[in-house]
């Protein structure tokens, strides 16, 4: 019985990873035909809670950018580094992908990975002090 519930859990996680970017893509402002989409605006919140190496960066609502972008390892940063706090201004290019921010949640097997949110990754950027 326990192995059956684990298999069902794996099917659920795989289906979330496979279908969520497709369902979430309609809410993003990322142009899938562009090589890298420019964006910019003021940072509202920075949340380093993801375990898969990305940091959630929520932009302020009055910018014409996606409400959530993900900064991760491999992003090229100019002189002031990655976004660290609210109030910084951020400008750069987004990849035409949608990646998950994965967190750990309690489950019957201990702690299980769960996609918290989805957003386009930042390819390269510059931020203010």
N, C-alpha and C positions, 0 to 999 in steps of 0.2 A: 504494500500500500504506500509506503514511504517513497519507493522508487517511482511509482506512478505519479505521485504529487510532484516529485522533482522533475520528471519529464514534462508534466503540464506547466510547471514554472518556467522551464527552459523554452518551451514553445511560446509562452506568453512574452518572455523577454525578447526572443528572436523576432516575434511579430511586431513588437513595439519598435524595435530598431529598424525593421524593414518598412513599416507602414507610417510611422510617425513623421519622418522627413517629407513624405509625399503629402500627408494631410497638413503639415505645418507650412509647406512651401507656399501655399496660397496666401498666407499672412505676412510673408517676407517681402521686402522691397528690393531684394537682390535680383538682378537681371541674369537669368541663366545663360543668355547668349553672350554676355560680356565676359572677357577674359578675367578682368578684375574690376569690380564696381567701386567707384570713389564714394567716400562717405566722410562726414565730419559733424562736429557738434560738441556740446558740453556733456561731460560724464555726470550721470546722476548718482549711481551707486556702483561700487566694485565689490564683488563677492567671491573670495577665493575658497569656495567650499567643494569644488569638484575634485574627484580622486583621479580623473583621467588626464591630468596635466593641463587643464584649461581653467581660465578665470572668467567668470561672468562679468560683463561690463554693461550695465543698463544706461542707456543714453536718456537725456531729458526729453520730455514729450514734445517740445516745440521744435525739434530738429527733424529734417527730412531723411533720416536714416532709420535702419531697423531699430526697434526698441531694445534689442539685446544683441550684442556682438560678443564673440568669445576670443580672448587673447590666450595664446598657448605657446609652448615651447616650439621653436622654429619660426616664430614671427620675427621679422626684421624691425628693429626699433631705432629711431634716430636719437639725437643727443640726450633727451631727458628721460628715456626709457619707457617702460610700459605704463599704462594708466594705473595709478595707485590710490587715488582718493576722489571723492566727489568734488566737482567744481573745475576740474582740469578740462582743457579743450583738447579734443582728439581729432586728427585728420589722417586719412590714409586710404587704403584699398582693401576691399573684402574679396575673399574667394567665393566663387559661385557654388558653394556647397552649404549643406546644413549639417552641423555636428551636434552630438548630445553633450550635455554636462551630466556626468554620472556621479551619484552619491550612494552611500551605503544606507540601507534601511533594515530594520530587524525583520526577520522572517523565520520560518520553522527550522531552517538550517543554520541559524546564527545571523550573520549579516550578509545581505544580498545586494548586488549592484542594481540600481534603478535609475533610469534617465529622468532627471529633474526638469530640464529645459532643453530647447534646441535653438541654435542660432548660427549665423554665418561666421566663419573664422576670419580674423584680421590677418592679412598677409604681411603688409608693412605699414607702419604708421609713425606719426610724430605726435607728441603730447606736450602740453605746457607744463610749467612748474607747478 
